[in-house]
Amino acid sequence: MEFQRVNRKIPQVPIIPLIDILSILLIYFAVTTVTKVERHTMPIELALAQDSIVIEVTGSTSVLAIAADGSVTLDATRIHDGLLIDYLKVFKEKFPERSLELEPDKQLPLQDFIKIQYALIKAGIDPKEVYTRVKLTKSDLEKEN
């Protein structure tokens, strides 16, 4: 006895719609993926004003002044861009006993101040030994007390 077999249709997976869906997903992930960009950072430990001591310097000092636009002068001599490290090295060789004071402008960006600190280090001068000249008004002093 032979049974009659029913011819079944083999199910087929529709490939074309799957390709469309996969291409849309690929475009979505490519657009929304955030690439990691390597950024250079530097840890900075700033001294707090209340931790600093106020001293009066009576010896011979030289003033390294930085204006808000980034121009630098050493004892009224304008230092051109890129030559600060060389000037500081010559200063250290000619005047090893003279201390250095830093006079930044109030509007000086932090980035320029860090460049000055970096130049001091490259010239062989410890930035901790360089005093910072700060102008305080009477109202600033009254606020502290």
Secondary structure as UniProt FT lines:
FT   HELIX           15..32
FT   HELIX           49..51
FT   STRAND          61..66
FT   TURN            68..69
FT   STRAND          72..74
FT   TURN            75..76
FT   STRAND          77..79
FT   TURN            81..82
FT   HELIX           84..94
FT   TURN            96..97
FT   STRAND          99..104
FT   TURN            106..107
FT   HELIX           110..122
FT   TURN            123..124
FT   HELIX           127..129
FT   STRAND          131..132
FT   HELIX           138..144
//
